[in-house]
Amino acid sequence: MKFYRSNYKDEWGNRKQAQAWRADFTDHLGRRQRIPLGTTNRRAAEGIGRKIEKLVSCRLSREPMTTELINWLESIPQALKARLVKVNLLEAEQAAGGELLTDHLGNWKRSILDSGNTKQQAVQQYNRALRIVEGCKFLFWSDVSAVRIQQYLAGLRNGDGISSRTANAYLQAMKQFSRWMVRNRFANTNPLEHLQQIKIDKAEAINRRALTPAELGRLLAVTNAAGRLFGIEGRERALLYRLAAETGLRVSEIHSLTVSSFDLGQMTITVSAGYTKNRREAILPLKLDTTEFFREHLRGKLPQAQAFNLPHKGNMARMLKKDLTKAGIDPANNGSGKLDFHALRHTFGTLLAAGGTHPKTAQKLMRHSDINLTMGRYTHVLHGQEQAAIDALPDFTDPAQESQRRTGTDDAENPKTGTDFHLAKSLAKLCAKQRILTDFDEYLAPKITNSADPPKSSKNHCKCRTYR
């Protein structure tokens, strides 16, 4: 490679020599190239020449560029970079590596939108990655360091008090951006690929519980008779809670519902793919009585109108908390889990299991890709179910001993082995089996009343509730 300074004539025709150095070399295709180096310093020009020779060598051997060469390309002037692209020593995508990371983040945000994701998700991911870039003071791709990101996230957890779950969300967004950089050939390697998410402490994990049938019934009854809250009437709030508990819809999915989302003839509700978590259109069935409620609620509204007069998403949990408190239900975590709006989705999964729904059907209705998620996280044991399960176990009394007791041939008379005792025990089991259903029916099913009092002469009896 040769270095020279070109000659030129000024406006008066005098011959002069330029101050900037130029390089004369043969490229990887055997062509002679003469390019300006953009420096007036001879030593700096020779250093640039050595880098260009390494670039030619990489193009000849078709080997990836070294980290040193990538860092150099990010630091050179844009004019020199454009000239290297013009002579085919550098691809346009590789030349973009010298752009500011904030510019790349903007392009990444647009690609998220182009992939069919919602604007909210694109903005959320962009803001998370931008916080890391600005917090770590990264300007170019070569500045990105896994160690500095780990230190920054540790500082956020210790200083700002963010949870491990939030820190993992920031890290996941940055790793997604890094993979996009490599996939679009703006970078050759991903320096964050090896980073593992922070282990979440059980104390930080969001622990939710499901509403029992009695609690859900009380919530709907009290809310239906309540006044306006967060700009929405009590009757409409009760219908909203009923829909969430009977379909498992998330907050963002409910916000997307319009009148046209409901097919009351087919008793279904449709959520567009752009608003579901798995980005697939969801068509969910509705109960007959719920369909009738919506027939009245949506009457007279235009197809494009919102189905509910909802508050801001951030106020949905506050709204439910106030209604729960008014219904005498503690929304705080009392050891079994807290109650927020997403707990209605947990209630949906739990009631499906309590109703005997097949796990595969429950998984499909919950729209989960993993059955373990449906059964492990979203299915809870309701109050009374454990005792009812134990009481439903069969009687293991030895038939021979029972026969001896009935014929009076047993040696000792035990007051707890007589016929009256077993009759009372069987009735107690029956009451235990009906306990959960009875509590639910007090609020949602037809009225239930106490059966007639048993005769006074009967010593062993059980007051069970029966349908009218």
TIMAR-286113 format. One line per field, with one value per residue (C-alpha): residue number from 1; residue in three letters; chain; x, y negated, z negated. Coordinates in Angstrom, 1 decimal. Each point is the difference from the previous one (the first is absolute). Layout:
pos <- (NUM, ...)
code <- (ala, ...)
unit <- (A, ...)
X <- (X, ...)
Y <- (Y, ...)
Z <- (Z, ...)
END
This chain:
pos <- (1, 2, 3, 4, 5, 6, 7, 8, 9, 10, 11, 12, 13, 14, 15, 16, 17, 18, 19, 20, 21, 22, 23, 24, 25, 26, 27, 28, 29, 30, 31, 32, 33, 34, 35, 36, 37, 38, 39, 40, 41, 42, 43, 44, 45, 46, 47, 48, 49, 50, 51, 52, 53, 54, 55, 56, 57, 58, 59, 60, 61, 62, 63, 64, 65, 66, 67, 68, 69, 70, 71, 72, 73, 74, 75, 76, 77, 78, 79, 80, 81, 82, 83, 84, 85, 86, 87, 88, 89, 90, 91, 92, 93, 94, 95, 96, 97, 98, 99, 100, 101, 102, 103, 104, 105, 106, 107, 108, 109, 110, 111, 112, 113, 114, 115, 116, 117, 118, 119, 120, 121, 122, 123, 124, 125, 126, 127, 128, 129, 130, 131, 132, 133, 134, 135, 136, 137, 138, 139, 140, 141, 142, 143, 144, 145, 146, 147, 148, 149, 150, 151, 152, 153, 154, 155, 156, 157, 158, 159, 160, 161, 162, 163, 164, 165, 166, 167, 168, 169, 170, 171, 172, 173, 174, 175, 176, 177, 178, 179, 180, 181, 182, 183, 184, 185, 186, 187, 188, 189, 190, 191, 192, 193, 194, 195, 196, 197, 198, 199, 200, 201, 202, 203, 204, 205, 206, 207, 208, 209, 210, 211, 212, 213, 214, 215, 216, 217, 218, 219, 220, 221, 222, 223, 224, 225, 226, 227, 228, 229, 230, 231, 232, 233, 234, 235, 236, 237, 238, 239, 240, 241, 242, 243, 244, 245, 246, 247, 248, 249, 250, 251, 252, 253, 254, 255, 256, 257, 258, 259, 260, 261, 262, 263, 264, 265, 266, 267, 268, 269, 270, 271, 272, 273, 274, 275, 276, 277, 278, 279, 280, 281, 282, 283, 284, 285, 286, 287, 288, 289, 290, 291, 292, 293, 294, 295, 296, 297, 298, 299, 300, 301, 302, 303, 304, 305, 306, 307, 308, 309, 310, 311, 312, 313, 314, 315, 316, 317, 318, 319, 320, 321, 322, 323, 324, 325, 326, 327, 328, 329, 330, 331, 332, 333, 334, 335, 336, 337, 338, 339, 340, 341, 342, 343, 344, 345, 346, 347, 348, 349, 350, 351, 352, 353, 354, 355, 356, 357, 358, 359, 360, 361, 362, 363, 364, 365, 366, 367, 368, 369, 370, 371, 372, 373, 374, 375, 376, 377, 378, 379, 380, 381, 382, 383, 384, 385, 386, 387, 388, 389, 390, 391, 392, 393, 394, 395, 396, 397, 398, 399, 400, 401, 402, 403, 404, 405, 406, 407, 408, 409, 410, 411, 412, 413, 414, 415, 416, 417, 418, 419, 420, 421, 422, 423, 424, 425, 426, 427, 428, 429, 430, 431, 432, 433, 434, 435, 436, 437, 438, 439, 440, 441, 442, 443, 444, 445, 446, 447, 448, 449, 450, 451, 452, 453, 454, 455, 456, 457, 458, 459, 460, 461, 462, 463, 464, 465, 466, 467, 468)
code <- (met, lys, phe, tyr, arg, ser, asn, tyr, lys, asp, glu, trp, gly, asn, arg, lys, gln, ala, gln, ala, trp, arg, ala, asp, phe, thr, asp, his, leu, gly, arg, arg, gln, arg, ile, pro, leu, gly, thr, thr, asn, arg, arg, ala, ala, glu, gly, ile, gly, arg, lys, ile, glu, lys, leu, val, ser, cys, arg, leu, ser, arg, glu, pro, met, thr, thr, glu, leu, ile, asn, trp, leu, glu, ser, ile, pro, gln, ala, leu, lys, ala, arg, leu, val, lys, val, asn, leu, leu, glu, ala, glu, gln, ala, ala, gly, gly, glu, leu, leu, thr, asp, his, leu, gly, asn, trp, lys, arg, ser, ile, leu, asp, ser, gly, asn, thr, lys, gln, gln, ala, val, gln, gln, tyr, asn, arg, ala, leu, arg, ile, val, glu, gly, cys, lys, phe, leu, phe, trp, ser, asp, val, ser, ala, val, arg, ile, gln, gln, tyr, leu, ala, gly, leu, arg, asn, gly, asp, gly, ile, ser, ser, arg, thr, ala, asn, ala, tyr, leu, gln, ala, met, lys, gln, phe, ser, arg, trp, met, val, arg, asn, arg, phe, ala, asn, thr, asn, pro, leu, glu, his, leu, gln, gln, ile, lys, ile, asp, lys, ala, glu, ala, ile, asn, arg, arg, ala, leu, thr, pro, ala, glu, leu, gly, arg, leu, leu, ala, val, thr, asn, ala, ala, gly, arg, leu, phe, gly, ile, glu, gly, arg, glu, arg, ala, leu, leu, tyr, arg, leu, ala, ala, glu, thr, gly, leu, arg, val, ser, glu, ile, his, ser, leu, thr, val, ser, ser, phe, asp, leu, gly, gln, met, thr, ile, thr, val, ser, ala, gly, tyr, thr, lys, asn, arg, arg, glu, ala, ile, leu, pro, leu, lys, leu, asp, thr, thr, glu, phe, phe, arg, glu, his, leu, arg, gly, lys, leu, pro, gln, ala, gln, ala, phe, asn, leu, pro, his, lys, gly, asn, met, ala, arg, met, leu, lys, lys, asp, leu, thr, lys, ala, gly, ile, asp, pro, ala, asn, asn, gly, ser, gly, lys, leu, asp, phe, his, ala, leu, arg, his, thr, phe, gly, thr, leu, leu, ala, ala, gly, gly, thr, his, pro, lys, thr, ala, gln, lys, leu, met, arg, his, ser, asp, ile, asn, leu, thr, met, gly, arg, tyr, thr, his, val, leu, his, gly, gln, glu, gln, ala, ala, ile, asp, ala, leu, pro, asp, phe, thr, asp, pro, ala, gln, glu, ser, gln, arg, arg, thr, gly, thr, asp, asp, ala, glu, asn, pro, lys, thr, gly, thr, asp, phe, his, leu, ala, lys, ser, leu, ala, lys, leu, cys, ala, lys, gln, arg, ile, leu, thr, asp, phe, asp, glu, tyr, leu, ala, pro, lys, ile, thr, asn, ser, ala, asp, pro, pro, lys, ser, ser, lys, asn, his, cys, lys, cys, arg, thr, tyr, arg)
unit <- (A, A, A, A, A, A, A, A, A, A, A, A, A, A, A, A, A, A, A, A, A, A, A, A, A, A, A, A, A, A, A, A, A, A, A, A, A, A, A, A, A, A, A, A, A, A, A, A, A, A, A, A, A, A, A, A, A, A, A, A, A, A, A, A, A, A, A, A, A, A, A, A, A, A, A, A, A, A, A, A, A, A, A, A, A, A, A, A, A, A, A, A, A, A, A, A, A, A, A, A, A, A, A, A, A, A, A, A, A, A, A, A, A, A, A, A, A, A, A, A, A, A, A, A, A, A, A, A, A, A, A, A, A, A, A, A, A, A, A, A, A, A, A, A, A, A, A, A, A, A, A, A, A, A, A, A, A, A, A, A, A, A, A, A, A, A, A, A, A, A, A, A, A, A, A, A, A, A, A, A, A, A, A, A, A, A, A, A, A, A, A, A, A, A, A, A, A, A, A, A, A, A, A, A, A, A, A, A, A, A, A, A, A, A, A, A, A, A, A, A, A, A, A, A, A, A, A, A, A, A, A, A, A, A, A, A, A, A, A, A, A, A, A, A, A, A, A, A, A, A, A, A, A, A, A, A, A, A, A, A, A, A, A, A, A, A, A, A, A, A, A, A, A, A, A, A, A, A, A, A, A, A, A, A, A, A, A, A, A, A, A, A, A, A, A, A, A, A, A, A, A, A, A, A, A, A, A, A, A, A, A, A, A, A, A, A, A, A, A, A, A, A, A, A, A, A, A, A, A, A, A, A, A, A, A, A, A, A, A, A, A, A, A, A, A, A, A, A, A, A, A, A, A, A, A, A, A, A, A, A, A, A, A, A, A, A, A, A, A, A, A, A, A, A, A, A, A, A, A, A, A, A, A, A, A, A, A, A, A, A, A, A, A, A, A, A, A, A, A, A, A, A, A, A, A, A, A, A, A, A, A, A, A, A, A, A, A, A, A, A, A, A, A, A, A, A, A, A, A, A, A, A, A, A, A, A, A, A, A, A, A, A, A, A, A, A, A, A, A, A, A, A, A, A, A, A, A, A, A, A, A, A, A, A, A, A, A, A)
X <- (0.0, 1.3, -0.9, 0.1, -1.4, -1.7, 0.9, -2.5, -0.1, -1.4, -2.2, 3.0, 1.4, 2.8, 0.8, -0.4, 0.1, -3.0, 0.5, -2.1, 1.6, -1.4, 0.6, 0.8, -0.6, -1.4, -3.3, -1.2, -1.3, 3.4, -1.1, 2.1, -1.6, 0.9, -2.0, 0.5, 0.8, -1.3, 3.1, 3.0, 2.2, 2.3, 0.1, -3.8, -0.2, 2.3, -2.1, -3.2, 1.8, 0.8, -3.6, -1.1, 2.5, -1.5, -3.5, 1.2, 1.4, -3.3, -1.8, 2.4, -0.2, -3.7, 0.6, -1.9, 1.6, 1.7, -1.3, 2.9, -0.9, -3.7, 0.9, 2.2, -2.8, -2.3, 2.5, 0.9, -1.6, -3.2, 1.6, 2.7, -2.5, -2.2, 3.0, 0.8, -3.6, 0.3, 3.1, -1.8, 2.4, -2.8, -3.6, -2.7, -1.3, 3.5, 0.5, -3.1, 1.9, 1.5, -3.4, -1.1, -1.8, -3.0, -0.4, 0.1, -2.5, -2.4, 0.3, -0.5, -3.2, -1.4, 0.8, -1.9, -3.1, 0.5, 0.0, -3.7, 0.6, -2.0, 1.3, -0.1, 2.3, 2.4, 0.3, 0.4, 2.9, 1.6, -0.1, 1.4, 3.0, 0.5, 0.2, 2.9, 1.8, -0.3, 0.7, 3.2, 0.9, 0.3, 0.5, 0.9, -0.4, 3.7, -0.8, -2.5, 1.3, -1.6, 1.9, -1.1, -3.6, 0.1, 1.5, -2.6, -2.9, 1.4, 0.2, -3.7, -1.0, 2.0, -0.4, -3.4, -1.5, -1.3, -0.9, 1.9, -2.9, 0.2, 3.8, -0.5, -2.5, 2.6, 2.6, -2.4, -0.7, 3.8, 0.7, -2.9, 1.6, 3.4, -1.4, -1.6, 3.3, 1.7, -2.9, 0.0, 3.8, 0.6, 2.2, 1.9, -0.3, -2.4, 1.9, -3.1, -0.9, 1.6, -1.8, -2.4, -3.1, 0.2, -1.5, -3.2, -0.4, -3.2, -0.8, 0.0, -2.2, -3.6, -2.1, -3.7, -3.0, -3.4, -3.3, -2.2, -3.5, -1.5, 2.4, -0.6, -3.7, 0.2, 2.2, -2.4, -3.0, 1.5, 1.6, -3.2, -1.8, 2.8, 0.4, 2.4, 3.8, 2.8, -2.6, -1.8, -3.3, -0.3, -2.2, 2.6, 2.9, -1.8, -0.4, 3.7, 1.0, -2.3, 1.4, 3.6, -0.8, -1.9, 2.5, 3.4, 0.5, 2.9, -0.2, 1.5, -2.4, -3.0, 1.0, 0.1, -3.6, -2.5, -3.7, 1.0, 2.2, -3.2, -2.0, -3.0, -1.7, 2.8, 0.7, 3.7, 2.4, 3.0, 3.3, 2.2, 3.5, 1.6, -1.2, 0.5, 3.2, 0.7, -0.9, -2.7, -3.7, -2.0, -3.7, -1.4, -3.5, -2.4, -2.5, -3.7, -0.9, 3.1, -0.9, -3.4, 1.6, 2.2, -3.0, -1.5, 3.3, 1.0, -3.5, 0.1, 3.8, 1.9, 2.2, 3.2, -0.9, 1.9, -1.8, 0.8, 0.5, 3.3, 2.4, 3.8, 1.6, 1.9, -3.3, -1.5, 1.6, -0.9, -3.6, -0.2, 1.7, -2.6, -2.9, 1.6, 0.3, -3.6, -1.1, 1.9, 2.8, 3.6, 2.1, 3.3, 2.2, -1.0, 2.3, -1.9, 0.6, -1.3, -3.0, 0.6, -1.7, 2.2, -1.3, -3.3, 1.9, 1.2, -3.6, -1.0, 2.6, -0.9, -3.7, 0.6, 1.9, -2.6, -2.7, 1.7, 1.2, 2.6, 3.5, 0.5, -3.3, 1.0, 3.4, -1.7, -2.5, 2.9, 2.0, 3.2, 2.7, 1.0, -2.5, 2.3, -0.7, -3.7, 0.0, 3.0, -0.5, -3.6, -1.7, -0.5, -1.6, -3.2, -1.0, -1.7, 1.2, 2.7, -2.4, -2.6, 2.6, 0.9, -3.6, -0.7, 2.4, -1.6, -0.8, 2.7, -1.9, 0.6, -3.3, 0.4, 0.3, -2.9, -2.1, 0.9, -1.0, -3.3, -0.9, 1.1, 2.8, 2.7, 1.7, -0.2, -2.7, 1.4, -2.4, 2.0, -0.6, -3.8, -2.3, -1.0, 3.7, 0.7, -3.2, 1.1, 3.5, -1.4, -2.2, 3.0, 1.9, -2.9, -0.1, 3.8, -0.3, -2.8, 1.7, 1.8, -2.8, -2.5, 2.1, 0.2, -3.7, -0.9, 1.1, -0.1, -2.3, -3.8, -1.0, 0.9, -1.9, 0.4, -1.8, -2.8, 1.1, 0.4, -2.3, 0.9, 0.1, 3.0, 3.3, 2.4, -0.9, 1.7, -1.6, 0.9, -1.1, -2.0, -1.3, -3.5)
Y <- (0.0, -3.4, -3.4, -3.3, -3.5, -1.0, -3.2, -2.6, -3.5, -2.9, -2.7, -1.8, 3.1, 0.6, 3.6, 1.0, 3.2, 1.1, 0.3, 3.2, 3.4, 2.6, 3.8, 1.9, 3.8, 3.1, 1.3, 3.5, 0.2, -1.1, -3.5, -3.1, -2.3, -3.6, -1.4, -3.0, 0.8, -3.2, -0.8, -2.4, 2.1, 2.5, 2.4, 0.0, 0.6, 3.1, 1.3, -0.3, 1.7, 3.0, 0.3, -0.1, 2.8, 2.2, -0.8, 1.1, 3.2, 0.8, -0.5, 2.3, 2.8, -0.6, 0.1, -2.2, -3.2, -0.1, -2.0, -2.4, -0.6, -0.5, -2.5, -1.9, -0.2, -1.5, -2.7, -1.2, -3.0, 0.7, -1.2, 2.6, 2.7, -1.0, 0.3, 3.5, 1.0, -1.5, 2.1, 3.1, 0.5, -0.5, 0.9, -2.6, 1.9, 0.1, -3.7, -0.6, 1.3, -3.5, -1.6, -1.0, 2.7, -2.3, 0.0, 3.8, 0.1, -2.1, 2.4, 3.0, -1.6, -0.4, 3.6, 1.1, -1.8, 1.4, 3.5, -0.5, -0.9, -2.7, -3.5, 0.4, 3.0, -1.7, -3.1, 2.1, 2.1, -3.1, -1.9, 2.9, 0.4, -3.8, -0.2, 2.5, -1.8, -3.4, 1.3, 1.8, -3.0, 2.2, -2.1, 2.6, 3.8, 0.5, -1.6, 2.7, 2.1, 2.8, -0.8, -3.6, 1.0, 2.4, -2.6, -2.6, 2.3, 1.0, -3.7, -0.5, 2.8, -1.2, -3.7, -0.6, 3.1, 1.6, 3.6, 2.9, 0.5, -3.6, 0.3, 3.2, -1.9, -2.6, 2.7, 1.9, -3.1, -0.8, 3.6, -0.1, -3.2, 1.6, 3.0, -2.4, -1.7, 3.3, 1.3, -3.2, 0.1, -3.2, 2.0, 3.3, 1.2, -0.3, -0.9, 0.6, 3.5, 1.7, -2.2, 1.8, -1.5, -0.8, 2.6, -1.3, 0.3, 1.7, -3.0, -2.2, 2.2, -1.2, 2.4, -0.1, 2.0, 0.7, -1.2, 2.6, 0.4, -1.6, -3.0, -0.4, 0.0, -2.5, -2.3, 0.1, -0.6, -3.0, -1.6, 0.3, -2.1, -2.5, -3.4, -1.5, 0.6, -1.1, -1.2, 3.3, 1.0, 2.9, 2.2, -0.4, 0.8, 3.2, 1.1, -0.7, 2.1, 2.8, 0.0, 0.1, 2.9, 2.0, -0.5, -0.7, -3.1, -2.2, -3.8, -0.9, 2.4, -1.4, -3.5, 1.0, 1.3, -1.8, 0.8, 1.8, 2.4, 1.7, 2.5, 0.4, 2.3, 2.5, -1.0, -0.7, -2.8, -0.7, -1.7, -1.2, 1.6, -3.4, -0.1, 3.6, 1.1, 2.8, -2.2, 2.3, -0.8, 1.3, 1.1, 0.8, 1.3, -1.9, 1.4, -0.4, -2.3, -2.1, -0.3, -1.4, -2.5, -1.2, -0.1, -2.6, -1.8, -0.4, -1.0, -3.2, -0.2, -0.3, 2.9, -2.0, -1.2, 1.2, 2.8, -1.5, -3.5, 1.0, -2.1, -0.1, 3.4, -1.1, -0.6, 3.4, 1.6, -3.0, 0.2, 3.7, -0.5, -2.5, 2.3, 3.0, -2.1, -1.1, 3.6, 0.9, 1.9, -0.8, -0.5, 0.1, 3.0, 1.8, 2.9, 1.7, -2.8, -3.4, -1.0, -2.3, -0.2, 2.9, 2.1, 0.2, 2.0, 2.3, 0.3, 1.1, 2.7, 1.2, 0.1, 2.0, 2.6, 0.0, 0.6, 3.2, -1.5, 2.2, -1.5, -0.1, -1.9, -2.4, -0.6, -0.9, -2.4, -1.6, -0.2, 1.4, 1.8, 2.1, 2.1, -0.4, -3.8, 0.6, 2.6, -1.3, -3.7, -0.8, 2.8, -0.4, 2.1, -1.7, -0.1, 3.3, 2.1, 1.8, 1.0, 1.0, 2.2, 1.8, 0.5, 1.5, 2.9, 3.4, 1.7, 2.6, 1.8, 3.8, 1.6, 3.0, -2.3, -2.0, 3.2, 1.0, -3.4, 0.1, 3.5, -0.9, 2.6, -2.5, 0.3, -3.7, -2.4, -3.2, -3.0, -1.3, 3.1, 0.2, -0.5, -3.5, -1.1, 1.2, -1.7, -3.3, 0.4, 0.6, -3.0, -2.1, 1.1, -1.0, -3.5, -0.4, 0.8, -2.6, -2.7, -1.8, 0.2, -1.2, -3.1, -0.9, 0.6, -2.4, -2.8, 1.1, 3.0, 0.2, -0.7, 2.7, 0.6, 2.2, 3.3, 0.8, 0.6, 3.7, 1.7, -0.8, 3.8, 0.4, -0.4, 0.2, -2.4, -2.7, -3.2, -0.1, -2.6, 1.1, -1.7, -1.2)
Z <- (0.0, 1.0, -1.6, 1.8, 0.1, 3.2, 2.0, 1.1, 1.6, -1.8, 1.5, 1.4, 1.6, -2.5, -0.6, -3.7, -2.1, -2.2, -3.7, -0.4, 0.6, 2.5, 0.2, 3.2, -0.3, 1.7, -1.4, -0.4, 3.6, 1.4, 0.8, -0.6, -2.5, -1.0, -2.9, -2.3, -3.6, -1.5, -2.0, 0.4, -2.3, 1.7, -2.9, -0.4, 3.8, -0.4, -2.9, 2.1, 2.9, -2.2, -1.0, 3.6, 0.8, -2.7, 1.4, 3.5, -1.6, -1.7, 3.3, 1.8, -2.6, -0.6, -3.7, -2.5, -1.1, -3.4, -2.9, 0.4, 3.7, -0.9, -2.7, 2.5, 2.6, -2.6, -0.7, 3.5, 1.7, 1.9, 3.3, -0.2, -0.9, 2.9, 2.3, -1.3, 0.8, 3.5, 0.8, -1.4, -2.9, -2.5, 0.2, -0.7, -3.0, -1.5, 0.6, -2.1, -3.0, -0.5, -0.5, -3.4, -2.0, -0.5, 3.8, 0.1, -2.9, 2.1, 2.9, -2.3, -1.4, 3.5, 0.8, -3.1, 1.4, 3.5, -1.5, -1.0, -3.7, -1.7, -0.4, -3.8, 0.2, 2.4, -2.2, -3.1, 1.4, 1.5, -3.3, -2.0, 2.4, 0.2, -3.8, 0.0, 2.9, -1.7, -3.4, 1.1, 2.3, 3.1, 3.1, 2.6, 0.4, -1.0, -3.4, -0.9, -2.9, -1.8, -3.3, 0.0, 0.6, -2.9, -2.2, 1.1, -0.7, -3.4, -0.8, 0.9, -2.2, -3.0, 0.5, 1.7, -1.5, 3.2, -0.3, 1.6, 2.3, 1.3, 0.4, 2.1, 2.2, 0.7, 0.8, 2.2, 2.1, 0.4, 1.0, 2.5, 1.5, 0.2, 1.9, 2.4, 0.6, 0.9, 2.0, 2.2, 0.3, -1.8, -2.3, 0.3, -3.6, -2.8, -3.2, -2.2, 1.2, -3.0, -2.6, -2.3, -1.6, -3.7, -2.2, -1.4, -3.8, -1.1, -2.1, 3.1, 2.1, 0.5, -2.0, 1.0, -1.1, 1.5, -1.3, -1.5, 1.6, -3.1, 0.2, 3.7, -0.5, -2.7, 2.0, 3.0, -2.2, -1.9, 3.0, 2.1, -2.7, -0.4, 1.5, 2.5, -0.6, 2.3, 2.5, 0.3, -1.4, -2.5, 2.3, 2.8, -2.4, -1.2, 3.6, 0.6, -2.9, 1.0, 3.5, -1.3, -2.4, 2.7, 2.9, -1.6, 2.1, -0.9, -0.6, 3.4, 1.8, -1.7, 0.9, 3.7, 0.0, 2.2, 0.6, 3.2, -2.2, -1.2, 2.0, -2.2, 2.4, -0.3, -3.6, 0.7, -0.6, 2.3, -0.9, 2.9, 0.4, -0.6, -3.6, -1.2, -1.7, 2.5, 2.9, 1.2, 0.4, -2.9, 0.3, -3.4, -0.9, -2.3, -2.5, 1.0, -2.9, 0.6, 3.7, -1.1, -2.2, 2.9, 2.3, -2.3, -0.7, 3.7, 1.3, 2.0, 0.2, 3.4, 1.0, -0.4, -3.5, -3.0, -1.8, -3.4, -1.3, -1.5, -2.1, 0.7, -0.2, -3.1, -1.8, 0.8, -3.1, -2.2, 1.1, -0.8, -3.3, -1.1, 1.1, -1.8, -3.2, 0.2, 0.4, -3.2, 1.8, -0.9, 3.2, -1.8, -0.2, -3.2, 0.6, 2.9, 2.5, 0.9, 2.2, 2.9, 3.4, 1.4, -3.0, 2.0, 2.6, -2.8, -1.2, 3.5, 0.1, -3.5, 0.6, 3.2, -2.1, -2.8, 2.6, 1.2, 3.4, 1.7, -0.4, 3.8, 0.5, -2.8, 1.6, 3.3, -1.7, -1.9, 3.3, -1.6, 2.0, -3.0, -2.1, -3.0, 0.0, 0.0, -2.8, -2.0, -0.1, 0.9, -1.8, -3.8, -2.7, -1.2, -3.7, -1.0, 3.0, -2.0, -2.7, 2.5, 1.8, -3.2, -1.0, 3.4, -0.6, -0.3, -3.3, -0.7, -2.9, 0.1, 1.3, -2.4, -3.1, 1.2, 0.3, -3.5, -1.4, 1.8, -1.4, -3.5, -0.1, -0.5, -3.5, -1.0, 0.7, 1.5, 0.2, 3.0, 2.1, 0.0, 3.0, -1.2, -0.1, 3.6, 1.3, -1.6, 1.5, 3.5, -0.2, -1.2, 3.1, 2.2, -1.6, 0.5, 3.7, 0.5, -2.1, 2.8, 2.5, -2.7, -0.8, 3.7, 0.6, -2.8, 2.4, 3.6, 0.2, -0.7, -3.6, -2.5, -3.2, -3.0, 0.2, -2.5, -3.5, -0.8, -2.5, -3.6, -0.7, 2.3, -1.8, 3.0, 2.7, 2.2, 1.2, 3.7, 2.5, 3.0, 3.2, 0.1)
END
